[in-house]
Amino acid sequence: MINKRLLIKHLLAHNDENSFYDKKRKISLGSKEGKAKFLKHICALSNSNPENNSYIVIGVEDEDNSISGVDFYDDAKIQNLVNAYLSNAPIVAYENIPFPHLPDDKVVGLVTIRPNKGKICSLRKNIWKYYGGSVFFRDGSISMPKVYDLKIEDKNSEIVKAIEDHAQNNVELTLDGVFDFLNKRKDFNPKYKVFKEYFVVCWAGKKKTVKENVYYSRVDIALINEQVKLFYSELDEVSFSITEDEFQIIEYVYLGLQHQKKYYPLEEVSIKFKDNVSYDIETKLLFKPPQYDKKTLYHIYNSANTLLEKLKNKAPLTTAEKLDVFQLPQTYLICYFNEFEDALIKLESAKYHLKSYDTDAYSNFKDSVRILRKVKYN
């Protein structure tokens, strides 16, 4: 079993960027340009490594390979993006890897690309300045469009195998990881469980009981053997279900208009452990958005638009409007889920005004966008 923290160290220590490994300070999947560049690298690494995994390490400085980290990336739908834009798409996994010297809210992103063996990967359709049908390969440390022959050379299998072999986990690393987690999160009653006599999962979170239902926020979940981390923030609320071979997390959103809110299941993440010392992480969308009477919603939508205009013009707000600002992102989100198509444009235009108005209002905006992103990918 590969310890992903060790793997990253070996990649950084022994290799500059090359045909099986790339490093980035950060990636941006919120824009067409960012998505296009990311897909180009995935395509190139997959084609240049037909028989072995290739990797992208995110959160590393170009100049000196120092690990500065990035924000936790919670989008488990990255494979959906790859499948939508690439033909003969590789299997792509994005994992959040903690490092001891980084702050708790920073990790290193590790993208693992497993090729579709024997098949050329290409762009399925146009994106940004890249045309559908384009094929990319790695030329040293650069991903380049190329004309290809049907035969692809395998140059890196032995090198990658050696790096992965040196990153294998052991008992000492596992125990160190468990004790480190228990000490760091002792403020929230950390626990651990061993699955299939091998895998160790640690978790901790801030507990809250609502009408006999138990929810957790500020949740850390660590698959110790591979140093893979799952994280849910103060704004997230989840529940756990644990059996002998599965660790299941259900994320909820507290959603509604004005004071009529309730918990809606958003997404289920299941870590399933197998007898052959392997595991799968499966994600399933559960969300069914609340539906409202259209006449009532038109009134609320128009009020939200009036409030947004006041924010844009920096006009004085009434006491009630000051409270409504914090509900504005969720109001637009619900309107969009109820087929008010313009609500999405309004939500996006509110971003900078909410950011300059209040940090909590901006956090609510980011949370609404996160929910929207998960739903749209599915």
N, C-alpha and C positions, 0 to 999 in steps of 0.2 A: 504494500500500500504506500503510495507516494505522499510524503509530507510536503505540502504545497509551499510552505515557508522555506524549507530547505531547497526545493526546486528553484524558487525565485532567486535565492542566494547563489546557487550554482550557475544559473543563467547569467546573472549579473557579473559574477566573479570571473568566469572563464570565456565569456563570449561577448564580442561587440555585436551590434545588430547584423543579422545575416539572413540566409535564405530560410531558416527555420525559427527565427526569433526576432521579435520587434519590441521596442519599448516606447512608451509615450508618457509625456508629462500628464496629459489628460485626454479624454475623448469627449466629443459632444454629439449626442444622438438626438438632440432637440431641433436640429436644422437639417435641411436637405444636403448641404455641403458636408456636415459632420457625418451623416449617415453614409453618404457616397464614399468618403475617404475610408471610413471603417470597412465598408463592404469591399472596397478595392483591396485592402490589406488582407481581409479574410480570403478572398478569391486567390490572390497571389500566393499566400502561404500554403493554401490547400493544394494548388497546382504544383508548387515547387517541392512538396513533400508528399508524394503519392503513397508512401508506405509507413509514415511515422507521424506522430503528433507534431504540431508546431504551436508556438505560443506568442502572445502579446502581453507584456507586463505594463501596467498602467499605474502611474504615481511615482515615476522615476525621473530625476533630472538628467538631461542629455549630457551636460558637460562632465559630470564626475560620477555618474551612476548612483548618487545619493538618493535614499528613499524618503520622499517627502509626503507620500500618501495622497489619497483622494477621498472624497465623500463616499459613504456607503452607497452602493448602487443596487437598488432593490428590484430591478426589472428582470423578472425571470422569463420574459417573452422575447429575449434576444434571438432565439432560434426562429421565432415567427418572422422577424425582420429579415433574417438571412434567407429563409425559405421563400419569402415574397419576392426577393430581388435577385436571387442567384439560382441558376440551373445546375443540377447535380451538386446541390449544396452540401457542404461538410456538416458534421455535427459540431456545434459550437456551444461551449459552456463558459459563463462568466461567474467567477467566484471571488468573494471578498476575503482577503487573507490578512489577519491582524499581525502587527509587528510590535514587540514590546516597547520600543522607543517612541512609537507614534501615540498621539492623543487617542482617547477612546472613540472619538467620532471619525477617525481616519483609518483607512485600510489601504492595502495594495490590491488593485484589480488584476486578476489573472484570467486571461482568455485562452482557453484550450481549443485548438482546431483539430478535429479528427477527420481526415479526408475521406471522400467517397471514392474508394480505391479503384483505379483504372479508368476513371471518368473525368473529363475536363470540366472544371467549374467555370461558368461564364455569367455575365450579367444577363438577367432575364428581360429587363426593360430599362429604358432611359432613367437616369437619376443624376441631377445636377448637370455636369458637363460630360458625363460618361454615357456612351451610347449602349443600348441593348445589343447583346451579342459580343461585347468586348471581353477579351480574355487577358488576365494579368498573371505575370510571374514575378518572382523576386530576382532582381539583378543586384547581387550583393545585399545592401541594406535598403534598397529602393524597390517599391512595387511598380512595375512597368507594364504597359500594354504590349503584347507580343503576338506575332504569328507563330503558331506552334506546330510541331510535328505530332503524329499520332503516338509516337513513343516518348514517354517521359522518363528521364533518368532519375534513379534513386541515389542521391548523394549523401543523405544525412542520417539514415536509419541507425547506423552504428554509433554515431556521435550522440544522437538523441537518447538512444538506449543507455549509453554510459552515464549521461547526465541524470536520467530518471532512476537508474540503479543506485547512484550515489545519494539520491534523495529519498530512499526508502525509510519508512518509519521504524522505530524500535521502542522497547519498553521504557527506556529512560526518557525519551522525548514525549511519550504518551503521559507518563506520570508527571513530568515537569509541566505539561500543558494543563492537566487536571488541577494541580496545586496552584498554578498561576491563576486559573479561572476562579477557583474557590476563594482565593485571597483577594482578588480584584473586585469581586461582586458579592462580598460577604454582607453588604448593606441590604441586599434583597434576597436573602435566604437561598443561596445557590444549591442546586442539586445535580446529581449525575446518575446515569444509568448505563450499564454495559449491555450491548445487544450482540447476540450470536457469539458470545464469549470473546469478542474481539473489539468491536466498535464502542467507543466511549462518547456519549453525548452529555454535555453540561448545559444547564440553562438556569436563568435567574430573571426575575422581573418584579415590577411593582404591582402588588395585588390589589384588586378592587372588586367588591361584591355588589351586584345590582340585581335586586329581586331574585335572590338565590342563585344567580348566575355569576360565575367567577371570570373576570377578565384581567389581563396583565398588560402593562405598558412598560416602556424602557426595558425591553426584553433583549437579552443576549442569548443566543443559542450557538454553541460551538461543537462542531464535529472534530474532536480532539485529534484523532489519528491523522487527519489530513490538514489540520489547521484551517478549516473552512468555517466561516462565521456567517450566521444569519442575525439580522438586527432589526428591531422595531422600536421606533422613537417614542418620546413622551406622548405624541399625538396619536400613535397607533394603539389599538386594543386588540388583543388576541386571546384565544383559549387553546389549551393543550389537550391532546388525547394520546395516551401512551399504551402500547401493547408490547408483547414480547419481541415483535419484529418490526414495529413501526412507530415512528415519532411523528405525530400529526399536529400541524398548527393551522388554526382557522383565524383569519384576520377579519375584523368587523369594522364597519363605518357607522358612526353615530350621525344619522342623516334625517333631515326633515326641515320644514319651514316653521319659522318663528319658534314657538314653544312645543310644537308637536313633533318630537323627534324620537327615534327608536334605533336599536341596533340592527343592521343588515349585514349578513355574511358577505364578505367581498371575495376572498380567495382562500383556497386550501392548499397548503404545502405539505406533502408527505415525504418523509425520508424512510424508504423501505429497505430493510437489511436482508441480505440473502445468505444462504448457507455456504456459498462458494466464495466467501470473503469479498463481497462486492455490495454495492448499494445503488439505489436510484433515488433521485429527488424529482418528484412529480408535482406539477402545479396545475390547479384546476380553478377556473373562475366560477364563483357561485352567485355573483351579484345579480339581483333583479331589482331595478330601481323603483322607487315609489312613484305612483301615478296619482295625479291630482285633477280636480275639476278644472277645465280649461278657462272658464270665466274667472274663477278665483285666481288662477295662475297669471292671467293677463294683467290683473290689477297689481299683483305682487311684482311682476316683471316690469311694468311701467314705473312703479315706485323705485325699483332698483336702478333703472336707467336714469331717473331724476337724481338719485343719490350719486351715481357715478359722474354725472355732469357737474354736480357740486364739487366733487373731489377734484375733477380736472381743472375747474376754475378757481379752486381753493376758496370757495364760498363758505361762510360760517354755517355750521350744522347745529340742528336742535339736539336736545339731550337724547331723544329717541333715535335720531339719525346717527348719532355717535355710536350707539349700540348696534344699529343695523349695519354699520360698516363691516363689523366682524363677521356678519352673516352673508355679506355680499357674494363672496366666491361660491359658497354652497347654494345660494339662491340661483345664481346663473347656471350652476352645474345641474340642479334639479330641473330647471326650465329646459336645458338642453336635452336631458333624458326624457322630457315630455314633448319632444319634437319642436321646440323653439330653436330653430337652426341658428338664428342670429345671436343666441345667448352665448355660443362659443366664442364668437368674435368679441362680444362685450367682455367676457371673462378674460380673454387675452389682453384686451386694451386696458383692463383694470390693474394689470400687474404692477406697473411702475408707480401708479398713484397710491396703491395699497402699500407698496414698499416704502414710500416716502412718508406715509401717514402713520404707520405703526408696525412694529415687528411682529406682533401677534396676528394682526390682520394679514400680513404678508405670509406668515406661516400657514394660515388657513387657505390662502391662495395656492401655495405649493402643495398642500394636502389635496385640494380639489383637483389640481392638475395631475397629481400622482394617481388618483382614482380614475380619472379620465383616460390616462395613458394605459392603465391596465385593461380597462374595459375596451378601448379602441383596438388594442393589439389582438384581443380575442375575437 
